[in-house]
Amino acid sequence: QGFNFVGEQPEITRMHPEPIGRINLATKKVNWKKEGF
């Protein structure tokens, strides 16, 4: 699978690893703040 982050979407990251992956990482940082990580 790719990453073990909370809320990971491996199928999308696998299809478009570079652009979507970087967008997901940016989104995850925002989500982590909301989740308290």
OpenMM code with the backbone's topology and positions (N, CA, C; nanometers):
from openmm import Vec3, app, unit

residues = "GLN GLY PHE ASN PHE VAL GLY GLU GLN PRO GLU ILE THR ARG MET HIS PRO GLU PRO ILE GLY ARG ILE ASN LEU ALA THR LYS LYS VAL ASN TRP LYS LYS GLU GLY PHE".split()
positions = [
    Vec3(0.0848, -0.1201, 0.0000),
    Vec3(0.0000, 0.0000, 0.0000),
    Vec3(0.0862, 0.1220, 0.0000),
    Vec3(0.0931, 0.2237, 0.0013),
    Vec3(0.1848, 0.3329, 0.0037),
    Vec3(0.2149, 0.3777, 0.1401),
    Vec3(0.1374, 0.4637, 0.1970),
    Vec3(0.1661, 0.5197, 0.3281),
    Vec3(0.0694, 0.4639, 0.4313),
    Vec3(0.1038, 0.4825, 0.5569),
    Vec3(0.0182, 0.4363, 0.6663),
    Vec3(-0.0479, 0.5543, 0.7372),
    Vec3(-0.0621, 0.6660, 0.6660),
    Vec3(-0.1227, 0.7842, 0.7275),
    Vec3(-0.2713, 0.7630, 0.7497),
    Vec3(-0.3254, 0.8328, 0.8468),
    Vec3(-0.4692, 0.8280, 0.8718),
    Vec3(-0.5407, 0.8945, 0.7548),
    Vec3(-0.6432, 0.8294, 0.7039),
    Vec3(-0.7190, 0.8862, 0.5931),
    Vec3(-0.6515, 0.8675, 0.4588),
    Vec3(-0.5570, 0.7739, 0.4504),
    Vec3(-0.4868, 0.7507, 0.3236),
    Vec3(-0.5816, 0.6926, 0.2200),
    Vec3(-0.5623, 0.7313, 0.0958),
    Vec3(-0.6432, 0.6794, -0.0147),
    Vec3(-0.5498, 0.6106, -0.1132),
    Vec3(-0.5082, 0.4859, -0.0848),
    Vec3(-0.4030, 0.4213, -0.1645),
    Vec3(-0.4394, 0.4073, -0.3109),
    Vec3(-0.5673, 0.3837, -0.3434),
    Vec3(-0.6031, 0.3634, -0.4839),
    Vec3(-0.5800, 0.4905, -0.5645),
    Vec3(-0.6122, 0.6057, -0.5074),
    Vec3(-0.5924, 0.7318, -0.5793),
    Vec3(-0.4433, 0.7625, -0.5879),
    Vec3(-0.3720, 0.7397, -0.4782),
    Vec3(-0.2284, 0.7680, -0.4766),
    Vec3(-0.1556, 0.6789, -0.5759),
    Vec3(-0.2042, 0.5558, -0.5927),
    Vec3(-0.1393, 0.4636, -0.6852),
    Vec3(-0.1615, 0.5100, -0.8291),
    Vec3(-0.2814, 0.5591, -0.8593),
    Vec3(-0.3112, 0.6001, -0.9970),
    Vec3(-0.2326, 0.7249, -1.0351),
    Vec3(-0.2211, 0.8212, -0.9423),
    Vec3(-0.1518, 0.9474, -0.9715),
    Vec3(-0.0562, 0.9787, -0.8570),
    Vec3(0.0548, 0.9070, -0.8468),
    Vec3(0.1411, 0.9181, -0.7280),
    Vec3(0.1975, 1.0578, -0.7069),
    Vec3(0.2368, 1.1260, -0.8156),
    Vec3(0.3027, 1.2551, -0.7940),
    Vec3(0.2044, 1.3670, -0.7594),
    Vec3(0.1186, 1.4119, -0.8507),
    Vec3(0.0345, 1.5293, -0.8195),
    Vec3(-0.0643, 1.5020, -0.7074),
    Vec3(-0.1379, 1.3898, -0.7174),
    Vec3(-0.2400, 1.3612, -0.6169),
    Vec3(-0.1732, 1.3317, -0.4835),
    Vec3(-0.0617, 1.2588, -0.4863),
    Vec3(0.0081, 1.2270, -0.3626),
    Vec3(0.0508, 1.3522, -0.2879),
    Vec3(0.1038, 1.4498, -0.3620),
    Vec3(0.1487, 1.5729, -0.2952),
    Vec3(0.0291, 1.6517, -0.2440),
    Vec3(-0.0795, 1.6543, -0.3201),
    Vec3(-0.2006, 1.7233, -0.2738),
    Vec3(-0.2535, 1.6538, -0.1492),
    Vec3(-0.2529, 1.5193, -0.1497),
    Vec3(-0.3011, 1.4445, -0.0331),
    Vec3(-0.2150, 1.4748, 0.0888),
    Vec3(-0.0828, 1.4843, 0.0701),
    Vec3(0.0046, 1.5133, 0.1834),
    Vec3(-0.0278, 1.6506, 0.2405),
    Vec3(-0.0514, 1.7487, 0.1536),
    Vec3(-0.0878, 1.8820, 0.2011),
    Vec3(-0.2219, 1.8783, 0.2739),
    Vec3(-0.3164, 1.8021, 0.2171),
    Vec3(-0.4482, 1.7903, 0.2801),
    Vec3(-0.4365, 1.7196, 0.4137),
    Vec3(-0.3492, 1.6176, 0.4199),
    Vec3(-0.3325, 1.5425, 0.5445),
    Vec3(-0.2792, 1.6322, 0.6546),
    Vec3(-0.1873, 1.7229, 0.6207),
    Vec3(-0.1335, 1.8121, 0.7235),
    Vec3(-0.2468, 1.8956, 0.7832),
    Vec3(-0.3382, 1.9406, 0.6998),
    Vec3(-0.4534, 2.0165, 0.7495),
    Vec3(-0.5421, 1.9250, 0.8326),
    Vec3(-0.5648, 1.8019, 0.7833),
    Vec3(-0.6489, 1.7072, 0.8557),
    Vec3(-0.5867, 1.6706, 0.9898),
    Vec3(-0.4540, 1.6569, 0.9936),
    Vec3(-0.3860, 1.6228, 1.1185),
    Vec3(-0.4118, 1.7307, 1.2227),
    Vec3(-0.4111, 1.8578, 1.1797),
    Vec3(-0.4372, 1.9672, 1.2741),
    Vec3(-0.5788, 1.9547, 1.3284),
    Vec3(-0.6737, 1.9203, 1.2417),
    Vec3(-0.8128, 1.9044, 1.2863),
    Vec3(-0.8259, 1.7839, 1.3796),
    Vec3(-0.7534, 1.6757, 1.3474),
    Vec3(-0.7623, 1.5528, 1.4272),
    Vec3(-0.6795, 1.5623, 1.5547),
    Vec3(-0.5878, 1.6594, 1.5593),
    Vec3(-0.5039, 1.6755, 1.6771),
    Vec3(-0.3748, 1.5970, 1.6700),
    Vec3(-0.3315, 1.5588, 1.5494),
    Vec3(-0.2056, 1.4853, 1.5350),
    Vec3(-0.0880, 1.5828, 1.5319),
] * unit.nanometer
topology = app.Topology()
chain = topology.addChain("A")
for resn in residues:
    res = topology.addResidue(resn, chain)
    for name in ("N", "CA", "C"):
        topology.addAtom(name, app.Element.getBySymbol(name[0]), res)
